[in-house]
Amino acid sequence: MIYVMSDLHGCYQEYLKALEVIGFNDNDQLYVLGDIVDRGKEPIKLLQDMMMRSNVFPIIGNHEYMALTVLRKFCVEITQENVETHLDEEDMENFYHWCSDGGKVTLEQFRKLSSEEQLDILDYLEEFSLLEEISVNGRNFILVHAGLYPFLPDKPLEEYQLEEVIFKSPNYDLVYFADKYLVSGHKPTISIDKKKRGQIIEKNHHIAIDCGCVFGMNLGVYCLDTGEKWYIEKEK
C-alpha cells in the first residue's frame, strides 16, 4: 500500500502511532509531504526515524527550506578569518524568522547532535523531493507540500521551482487537473472548511491532508490505493 501524510511538525509519537495503526511494513510506501520539523516536541527524532526507512519518501516543505537555509550557514566553524564575512544581515534575518516560526526547538535538538549526525541530517534534508507524480490503481496523483503557484494548466510539472511549491496553497474551489489529484499539506484543513476540523478534505480533485496535529487536532493518513483515511489524535 502507498500512504501519504503531511505537516508532522515534530509530532514523533503520533507519527509512530500512525505507522502502527496502518500496519506499515517493508512492502508499503509512505510519502511525507513536508514540514516534518519545527514547532512540535521531537523533530530531530522524527527525521532520524525517517532516515532509517528506505520506503519513506520525504517531500520538501517551507520549514525544511528554512531549516536548511539557516543550519548550513551556522554549521560552519567561525574563525578569525571568517568571523566578519561568514554571516550577513540576511543570514541573521533568516535565523530570527525561522526561530520565531517554530525553528527554535529544531535548532536546540540539532545542536545536541554530534558533528557527524548534524551533517547526516543536513544531507538528508537536501535529498527531499520537490514534488512527486505517481499512479496508483489507475489514478494519477501529484504530491506536493503546498501547491502549484502560480498554477498554469499547460505548465509541465518539472518547470515548477522551489518557491512555487512550498509557500502557497492551491485554490481548492478550482479543478486543476481533470485526470489527476493534487495531494497537498501546508494549510490545516480547518482553514479550508471549519466543518472539517482535523479531517482530510477531498474536493475538486484536491486532497488536503494537513489535519493540524501540532495545533492539537489530528495527524491524518491517506491511502492512495483505497482512499481510506486514518486519524491519530494529538497526544496531550
N, C-alpha and C positions, 0 to 999 in steps of 0.2 A: 504493500500500500504506500501511497505517496501523500504526505501530510504537509500542511503549512501552518505556521504560527508567526506572530509578529509582536514587536514592541515589548519584549521581555523585561527590559529596563532593570536588570539585576534581580529579578524575581526567581532566584535559583530554585527554591523549594517548590514553587508552583510549576516550574519547568520540569523538574524531576517527577512530580506527581502526574503531570500530563503524559509523560513518556510511559509511566506505569499504567495509567488508565487506558491508553490506547494500545497497550501491549507492544510497544515499539521494539523491533528486533532487527537483526542484521540484514534481513530481507526487505526491510522497509526503507523509505527515504523521507527525510524531513528538510523542508526549506524554511529558513527563518528570515523573515523579511525586514531585517534591520532593527535598529535601536535596541540592541542587546544590552548595551552599557548604560551607566548613569542612573541617577535618581533612586533606584532600589538598593537593597541591602548587600547583594553579593554579585556584582557584575563580573569581577575577575574570576571567581569560581565558575560562573556560568560559561564564560569564554573558554576556560581551561577544559571544561567538560566537553564542549562542542568540538574543541580541537582534537580530542581523542577519538572522535566518532567520524569514520570515513564516509558515512551515509547521511551526515548532516551538512547541508549546503547553505552558507550564510550569504545574504544579500545586503549591501551597504545601506545604512540609514544616515540621517543627518548627524546623529550622535556619534557614530563611528567616525564620520568625517571630521567632526570637531575634535574628537579624542586624538585621532592621528595627527591632525594639524598641530596640536599642542605638544603631544608627547614626543614626537620625533625631534622637535626643537629642544625640548627640555631634557632629553636623554643625553645630549652631548655634554661632555665634561667641560666645565667652564675653567679656562686657564687665563693667565695674564695676557696671553697673546690674543685671545678672542673675547675677553670679557666686555670690551666696549663695542664689539661689532656683531656678536652672535645673535643677540635679541634686540629687536627694534620695537617701535611703538605699536606696530601692527601685531607683532607676536604677543605683546602684553595685553592688547585688546582682545585677541583671540582667547588668551588664557582666562581673563576675567569673565568673558562672555560664556565660555564653556563651564567654568566653575559655578556661575550663577544659574546655569540651566541644568544643574544636576551632576556636573562632572566632578565635583569635589570628592564624592565617595569613590569614584573610579580612580582618581588620582591618588588618593590615600592608600588604597589597596595595591595599586600598581607600584608605588614606591616601596612597599614592603617585600617585593619580589627581588630575587637575585638578578644580576645584570643579564644573565643568560635567559632567565624566564621573561624578563621585560622584552628582550629582543624577539623571543618566540611569539609573544603576544602581538607585537607590532608587525612582524612578518605575516602573522595570521590575518590581522585586520586588513593588511594591504592586499590580501588574496580575495577579499569579498567581491562577489559579482556585482555588476551594475544593475542587471536585471536578468531574468531567465524566461525563456519561452519553451513550454513543454506541451506535449499531447498525452492525454490520459483517457483511455476508453472512448476514443473518438471525439473528445472535447479538447479544445485548444485553450491554454492558459498563458497569460503574461504575468509574471510575478515581479513585483517592484515594491520598493519601500513606500513611496508617497504617491506618485502618479506620473503622468507624461505631460510636461508643461513647458512651453505651450503645445497643446496637442494639435497635430495636423494629420488628418486621415491618411494621407499618402506618404507620410514621412517614415522611412524604414527605421525599425527599432534600433539598429546599430548606429544610427546617426544621433540618437539622443545622448546628451552629455550629462556628466555627473550632477551638475546643478539643476538639471531639468527633471531629475527623477527622485530627488531626496527631500525637497523642500515644500512642494506644492501638491495638495491633494487634488484628485480629479473632480470633475463635475458629475456627481452621481445621478443627476437627472437626465444626463445625455448618454446615449448608447455610443461608445467609442468604436467598437468592433462588433459587427453582426455575427461574425463567426468565431469570436474569441472572447474569453472572460478576462477582465483585468482584476487581478487579485492584489490588494494593497493594504498597508497598515497606516502608520503615521498619525492618523486622525481618529481618536476614540469614537466609537460608533454612537455614543450618546450625543456627540456633537453633530452627528448627521441626522439622527432621529431620536428625540428624547424618550420615545416609547420603546426604543431598542437598547435600553441601558444594559451594558455588559453582554450584549448579544451580537453575533455576526449578522451582517446585513447583506442580502443578495437582491440587487435590483438593476435593471437596465444593463445586464452583462457586466456588472461590477460585483465583486465580492470583497467587502470591507471586513477585516479580521482583527483590528486593534480594539479589543474589548475593555481596555482601560485597567489592566491588572494593577499596575503600580499606583493607580489612583483609588484603589480599594474596590474595584469591580472584579472582572474575571479575566483569566487567560483563556482565549479562545483557540481551539484547534479545529481545523477543517480538513477533511479527507477529499482529495481531488478525485479519487476513484469512485466514491459513492455519494459525495455530498453530505456525508454525516458530520455532525458537529458535536464537540465536547466543550464543557466549560469547567474550569478549575477556579474555585473561589480563592480570592486573596487571603492569605493567612493573616490572622490578627496579630 
